[in-house]
Amino acid sequence: MDNIMLKCFATSPGGLSELLREELMALGATNVKAQPRGVSFEGALETAYRACLWSRLANRVFVTVLEAELETQDDLSPQVANVNWSAHMSASSTFSVSFSGKGMGIEHSHYGALKIKDGIVDYFRELDNTRPSVDAEYPDLRVHGHLNRNQLTVSIDLTGYSLHQRGYREGEQVRAPLKENVAAALLMRAGWPEIAKQGGSLYDPMCGSGTFLIEAAMMASDLAPGLFKSNLMALNTWKMHDKTLWDSLVVEAEAREAEGLRNLPAIYGSDSSNKSLDIAYDAIASAGYSDAIEIKQMTVEQGRRWGDWKPGLVICNPPYGERLGDLESVKVIYGALGHYLKTEFDGWLAAILTCNPELGMYLGIKAKRSHPFLNGAMECKLFRFELIEEFHRQPSVKGGASLAEEVQHALPHMAQTEGAKMFANRVRKNLKTVSKWAASQKINAYRVYDADMPEYALALDLYHTEDGGDWLVVNEYAAPKTIERGKAKKRLHEAMSVLPDVFSMPAEHIIFKVRERQKGTAQYEKMDENKHFFTVIENATKVRVNFTDYLDTGLFLDHRLVRALVAEKSRRKTLLNLFCYTATATAQAAVQGAKSSLSVDMSKTYLYWAKHNLMNNKIDENKHVLKQADVLDWLATESQAPSQTFDVIF
């Protein structure tokens, strides 16, 4: 077996395939390929054993014994019967079968497992007219089948249980919010293995039942995750099991752990819940780290370091609203956490996991990187931070907050500085000119000022809403790194202090945001939850806008002329609007007489907004259709067999 190359597959939680691929390559696997539900690889028996013993990310490890293409579902059992099952079990052995996937009319896992079981039984009947028994609880051999359309794969399960069940939580009566292998992946993404090598500390200020702490200690002490339950793995009762090889790998793992424990870095945790900490104490003791991990009861509002810790990594999985059922209270917790990080952990790195990314702005720290993760079925993001003053922000400034809320601390004398007076004069001059032009063109939303004076790097957008109100949206362009933060803040306060007077409007109607270069979907992420919508008229069309909840208002002002052109070109014609956002171009085209339209966007939120734009203009939604889809995927599919043609494409 040592020289035989085995085909293997390691399953993993969603989103971890690429990290698992890298891990398996480090364990000696070859021909390694990441797939949606795991990683395929090849290697000798030792490589498969090392994956079972050392993988921190895999759920299960399988050895493939059959890959077949089926003509009909009736071929399934005969194909299974062609496998040399005597190499894997004896006629007196017990076995169990699990099944996943579907195809060839097989829709239920129980039926698929039954067909594989029949094939194994048929093999032994044909061989010597014996029949092995099925034991679902404690079988000698665990077999797994997977069907993808007509492609059948049958494998031997080497682990018998999910490897995230390390063994230090046996009998625990509480569900940890993070599975152990997901916590390990987050630690890897946050750079903990390298930090640990350099002797840096780790701290989780909301440690709960201690999953991050224990997984971090296991990494730092070079403990094989499968070591706790090495004698319970299914490979121990597999007929092809090489006990000598396995025992040698277990001895090697024990020696590596003993060496790793000598230089274990400091690991700390705290939490507000006594109950969670009781569970953490038990798990830490069970894992053997009572002397290495220190935890205490403390809220983040009380946050303080209680020792001389070497700078390293702060990592945690704070509540995200659904868990507590109170989003407002969670925002307060994030604000307190951000304050704690900024005041106590200067020079450290931080990694925060959240399933509600909009909460990240309440930390008041600019993330350097983010990574998508799945925690069960929940889509989450891991935000990574450098805790240095350069990346500090006022927590609420990132949101769509009113001037009254955000700049209330700007001193009254700010309006009297020379800089403030110069800025006010420039905006008044612009307003006088632009407002006359806008009135003559019947334009109700327009830009008044756009960083005309470089030292006052703001964009001022004025909205005259249908209800007769006036609103000003102020976007501050992020200052270059060469500008001193204190000076930039002073200029901002000078500018803000004069705006209510210049525009003759209450401070509550002046909305302040920070405008930075946006990547990916960042420009569409929520910033608040006020849900205050207003209507403006553009090109004889009613358009819904929101000044507070998102970075953009739902109406890109610089697209006004393009929208008018699209509407004109679409009169009595069909329109395809791709990446349609809130479909303002579609609404205007429909109002101008477009025959029909299809508007495509991936965001359910913005299509719901678009639906209201159509409804507000009494547009027939049977003729003007909104479709939720990834535009590039939709185009690729549609190009193969187009079901509709269009006169105008925007």
N, C-alpha and C positions, 0 to 999 in steps of 0.2 A: 504493500500500500504506500510505502514511503515515496516511491518514484512515480506512482500513478497520479496523473493530473486530474483532479476532480473539478467538475462544473458545480459552482455553488451560487447561492443567492442569499443575501442578507436583507431582511425587511427592516424598515425604519419608520418613525413617525413622519407625517407629511412635512415636506420642506427641508428634511435633513439629508437627502440623498447625496448632495455634493460634498458635504462634510464627511459623511460616511465613506464616500469614495476615497477621499484623502486618507482617512484613518486606515482603511483596508490596504491601501498601497503601502503605508508605513509598516503594516504587519506582514508584508511580503507577497500580497496578492498580485496576480498578473491579469492582463486583459480585463481591466476593471471598468465597468460602465454604469454610470448613474441612470436610474430609471425612476418614474414617478413614485413607485411604492417601495423602492429600495435600490440595491446595487448588485449586479451580477459580477462574478469574478471567477478566476481559476486559480488553482494552487494544489500543492500536495496536501496530504491529510494533516500534516503539522500546521499548515496555513489555516485550514478550516478550524482546527482545534484552537489556534491562537485567536481567531475571530470570536469563538465562543467565550474564551477566557478573558480577552482583553478589550473587546469592543465596548466603548462607553455609549455608543449611539444606536446600535442595532437592537431590534426587538427579538428576532429569531435568525438562526443560521440554518440553511437547508443545503443538502447535497442532492443534485439532480440525478435521477436514475432513468428518466424517460422524457424525451421530447418528440412529439408526434403530431402529424397533421391528420385530422379526422375528415373522412368523407361524410359520414352521418354519425349521429349519437350512438348508433349500434356498434360503431367501431371502438368505442371507448373501453369497454371491458376487455375485449380481445387484445387491444394494444397493451393494456396493463398486464394481462396474462403472459405477454411475451417477455416481460422483465424477469431476470434471474433472481427471483425472490429468495431462493435458498442461500444466496450470498449475504442476505440482510437479516434473515430470521429462520428459525426452524419450524417444522410443522406443529411442534408443541408450544411455540411462542404465542404470546398475545399481541394484538395490534389494534390501533385506532386510526381512523381516517378523518381528516378535515378537508374542506374544499372551499375554493373561492372562485369568483369570476362567473361568466355565463357565456352561452353560445350553443349552436347546434340544437336549439330547442330546450336546452337545460337551463332553467331559470332559478332553481332553488338549490342551495348548497347541500341540503340533506340528500337530495336525489343524486347530485354529482358524487358525493361521498359514497353513496350506496353502490353506484356503478363501479367505482374504483375498488371498493371492498369485494364486489363480485368477481372482479378480475383477479385479485390476489387469491381468493378462495379457489377459483377455477384453475389457477396455476398449480396449487398443491394437490387438488383432486386429480389433475392430469398426471402429476408427478408420481404420487404413490397412494392416491385415493384417501388422503387425509385432509383434515380441515382445521386450520388454526382458529383460535377463538378471538372474538372482539372484546376488548376491555377499554372502555372509554376513560376510566380513571387512572389506572396504573399499567399501561401497556408496555411490553418489551420493545415495541417499535412504533414510532409515530410517523404516519405517512400523510403527506399533504399533496393535494391536486389543485392545479389552477388551469382554468380554461379561458382563453381569450379568443372569441369567435370559434375558429376551428383548430386553434393551436393549443395542444394539451401538454402540460408539464407536470410530472410527478416527481416528488422529492422526499428525501428522508429528513425529518426534523431532528437536528442534533441537540437542541436545547430543551425542548419539551415545555418551556414556559417563556414568557416574555422577559428578555434580559434586563428590562428596566426594573424588574423586581429583584433588587440587589440582594436582599436578605436581611437588611438591618431594620426593616419595618414589619417583620412578620407579626401577625396578630394585632396590628394597629387598627383602631376602630375609627380612624378619621381619614378622609380622602385628602391627600396633599394636592394643592392647586397646580403643581407642576410635576409631571412624571420625571423620574430620575434621569433618563437619557436626554430629555429635552433640557433639563437644567444643565447637564454636562455640555450640551451643544451651545447653550447660551454662554457658559463660562469660556468655552473655546473661542467663540466669536468675540468675546470681550477681551481676549488676550491673556487670560489667567495663567495658562501653563508657563508662558515666558516670564510673567511677573513673579510667579512662584519660584522659578529657577533663580531669579535675582534676589529672592528673599523678601519681596514685598508682602504687605499684609492684605487680608481680605476682610471686608465687613459688609454684612447685610443688615440694614436698619429696620427691615420688616421681615424677619427671618421665618416667621410662622413655625412650621414643624421642622425647619432646619435643613431642607433639601439642598439649597445652594452651599451651605456650610460643609455638609458631609461630602458632597460631590467634589467640592474644592479641595478638601483634605485628602480624598482618595487620589485625586490627580497629583497633588503635591507630594504625597507619600509613595507614589508609583504603585498603588494598590490595584491589582487586576479586578475589575468589577464583578467578574464571574467567580472569583475565588471563594466567596462566602458559601455558594451553593454548587461548587464544582462536583460534589459527589451525587447531586440530585439531577444532573443534566441527563437528558434522554440518551445521549451518546454512550452512557455507561452500560446500557443493556442492548445496544446495537451489536449484531453479530460480527461486524467488521471492525469493531472498536479495538484500538491498539492501546491496551491498558498501560503498558510500559512507557509508551510515548506520552500518554496523557499524564501519568504520574510524574514524569520528569518535568513536564511543563508546569504542573502545579507546584512542585518543589522549587523550580526556578522563580515562579511568581512570589512564593513565600519569602525567598531570599531577597528579591528586589524590594518587597515591602519593608522588610527589616532594615535594609539599607536606607530606604527613603524616609523612614520615620526619624532617622537621626537628625535630619535637617529640615524638619517641617516648619514652614513659616507660621506666623501668628494669624489666627482666624477668629473673628468676633461676630456676634450677632445680637440683635435686640428686637423686642417686639412688645406691643402693648398688652397682648393676651396671655394671661397665666396658663390657660388651657393649652394654647399652642406651644408655649415654652415647656410645659410638662411633657408633651409628646416629643419635642425636640430633644430634651434631656435624655429620654429613653432611647431614641434613635441614635443619638451621638454615642451613648454608652454601648449600645449594641454594635455599632460600627467600630468601636475601640478607640474613639478620639476624645474621651472625657478630659484628658490632660492637654489636648491640643486646641480645643475649641472652647471659647469662653462666651457665655451668653448671659444677658440680664434683661429684666423687664424695664421698658422705657418707651415712651412715645416719641415720634419724630419732633413733636412740638417741644419736648423736654430735651431734645437731642444734644448730646455732648460726648466727646471721646473720653474714655476713662483710663487712658494710659498713653505712654509714649510710643505710638504705633508708627512703624516704618511705612511711608507712603506706598500705596498699592492700588487696589481696586475696591470700589464700592459697587455692589450689585444688588438689585432687589426687584421684586414683582409686586408693586403697590396695588391696592384695590383699584378698580376701573369703573365703578358706578353700579354695574349690574350686580356685583357681589354684595355691595352694601345697600343697594336699592336707593341711594341718595346721591345723585351726581354732584350736587352743590357741596355736600360735606367732603366728597372726594377731592374736589377742586381745592378745598382748604388744606387737605392733607398733602397734595402735591406742592402747594405753595410752601408749606412748612418744611417738606422734604428738600425743596430747592434751596430754601434759606439755610437749612442745616448743612447741606453739601457745600454751599458757598462760604460759610463761616468757619466750618471745622475741617474741611478736607482740601485746602488749597494745595495744588500740585498733584493731586491724585487723579486717577481715571475713574469714570463711573459708567455703569451700564444699567439702564432702566427698561424693563419689559412692560408694555401696556397693550391691552386689547382695545383701547380707546385712544388713538393717537392724538386727538385734539387736547387731551389732558396734558400732553408734554409741554405745552406753552406755559402752563402754570408753574413749571419748575423755575422759569426765569433764567435758563441756561441754553445757549445755542448748541445743538447737537452737531458733532462733526460727521457722524455717519449713522445710518440706520439700516437694519436688516429685517426683512419680513420673516415671520415665524408662525407656525401653527401650534397652538396649545390645545390639543384635542381638535375640535371642529372650529375653534375660534381663531380668526386671523389677528395676529398681533404684530407689533414692531418692537425690536430691540434698539433703543436709542443709546448711542455711545457719546460720552462727553469727556473733554479735558477740563478739569476744574481749575481754570485759571481766569483771572479777572477779564481778560480779553473777550471771553465768551459769556460773561455775565450779562443778563438782560433784566429789565423790570418785568416781572411775571405777566402783568396784565397788558403791557404795551403791545405784545404780539397779537392780541385779540382786537376785535372791532369795537373798541370802547369809546365812549363819548369824551369830549374835551373836559367836561365838568368832572368826570371820574378820574381821568388820567393825568391832567396837568393842573390839578387844583393846588398843587404845592408850588407852582411857579409864582414867585413873589410879584406883587403889584408893580413894584418899581421896574420890573423887566420891560414893561411897555414904554418906559421913558428913556431907555438906552438909545444911543445913536444907531446901533445896528437895527433895533426894533423899528425905529422911525423910518430908516431907509427901506426896510422890507415892507412896511405898511404902505409907503408911498408907491413902491413898485407895483404892489398888488392892486391898489386903488386905480392906478393908471391902466393896468391891464383890464380890470373889471369894467371900467367905463367904456373901453373900446369893444371888448368881447361881448358884453351884455347887449349892446345895440345891435351888433351883427346877429347874435343868437335870436333876439326878438324878431328881427326882420325875416329870419329864415324859419321861424317857429321851431327852434331847437330848444329843448327843455333840459338837456344834460350836456355839459361841456366843461373843458379844462380852462381854468383861468390863469394858472401859473404853473410852470414846469421847470423848476430849478434854474430860473433865469439868473439868479445870483448864486454862484456855485457854493458860497458859504452857507446858504439857506437851501439845502437840497431837499425840497419838498415838491410834491405835485398836489395842486388844489383843484378838485372836481366839484362843480356846483350842480345840484339837482333841484329843479322846480317840479314838485310832485303834483299829481292830479288834484289832491285835496287842498292845494294852495300853499303848502308848506315849502320852505327852503331848507336844504341840507347841504353841508359841505363835508366832503370826504378828503381827509388829509393823509397822503401817503408820504412817509419819510423814506428816502433812499438811504440804504445802509451806508454809513460813513466809511471812507477808505481807511485802511489800517494806519495810514500815515497821519490821520487826524486824531488828536488827543481826545479821549472820551469825554473828559470834563468840558472841553471847549465845544464839542458837538452838542452836548446836552444843554449848555448855556444858550447856544444859538437856537435850538429847538424851542426852549422856553420863551425866548424873545419873540420868535415867530408866533407861537401859539397865543401869547398874551395879547396880541393886537388883533387877532382874527375876528372875535365877536364884534368889535367896533367897526372894523373894515367892512364886514358883510352884514352888519346890522341884524344879527341873529343871536339867539341864546346859545350859550356854551354847550347846552345839551344836544344841540343840532349839529355840532362839529365833531366828526368821527375821525379818530386818529389810528393809523396803522403804520407798520414798518414794511417798506417795499424792498425785498431782496431778490436776487436771481433765484427763480424757482426751478426745481428739477422734478421730473416725473409727475406725480399727481399732487405735488405739494400745494399748487395754487388752488386746488379744489378741496383741500382739507378744511374741516370746520374750525372756527376760532372761537365761536360762542354759541349760545343756544337761545337767543332772544326771539327769533322767529317773527320779527317785525318786518313786514313787507309793505312796500309802497309802489305806486304806479306812476310812470312817466310816459309822456307821449313822444314817439319818434316816428317820423314818416307815416303819420296818421294811424299809428299802431300803438296799442296799450302794452307797455312792457313792465313786468314786475321786477323790482330791485330790492335788495336787502343790504343795508349799510354796515351791519355789525357782525354777522355770523361767519363771513368768509373774507378772504383777502380781496377778492373781486366782488363786484356788486351784482353780477348777473348780466351786465351790459358793458361790453368793451367799447369805450367811447371812441377809440381810434379805428374801429371798424365801421363807423357810421356811414361813410361814403360807399364802402364796399357793400354793406347791407342794402343801401338804396339801389346800387347797380344790380345786385342779385334780384331784388324785387322787380326792377324794371325789365330785366332779361327774362324773368320767369312768367311774365304776364301771358295768360292763356297757354302756358307750357307746363311741363313736369319738372320738378326740382328734386335733386338728391343733395342733402345737407349732411356732410360727414364731420365727425367730431363736433356735433351740433351744439354742445353746451346747453344753454337754456332756450335754444331754437328761436332766438329773436329774428334771425334772418328768415327763417321759415314763416314765422308769423307775419312779417312784413310782406313777404312774397304772396302769402295767401290773401292778405288784405288788398294787395295790388292786383289780384285776379289770377294767381297761379291755378292751373287746372287741378293739380295734385302734387303731393310731395312725400318723400320718405326721409326722416331725420334719424341718424344713427349716433349713439353715444354709449359708452360703457357704464356711465354713472346713473344709477337708479335715482339718486337725489336730484340730479340736474334734469333728468327726463320728467320727473314729477313736477319740477319747476316749469319745464317747457310745456307740460300739459296745461298748467294754469295760464301760461301765456296764450295758448290757443283758445282756451275756454273764455278768457277775458275779452277776446276779440270775436267770439261766437263763430269760430272756425270749425268746419265739419271734420271731426277726427277720423271719420271713415275714409275721407279723401286725403287727409294730411296725417300720415301715420308716423308714430314715434316707435323706434325699435332699440331695445337695449342689447348691445353686442360690442365686442372688441372689434373696432373698425377694420383693422388689418386682417383679422381672422375672417370677418364677414366678407370682405372684398375677395380674399383668396377662395372662399367657398362659392361666392356668387359668380366669380369669373369663370368657373367651370361650367355652370349651367344658369346663365342669367335669366331670372324670372320676370324682370322688368327693365325697361329702358328709360332713359331720362334725357331731357333737352338741355338742362342746366345742372352743372355739378359745382357745389361750393365746398 
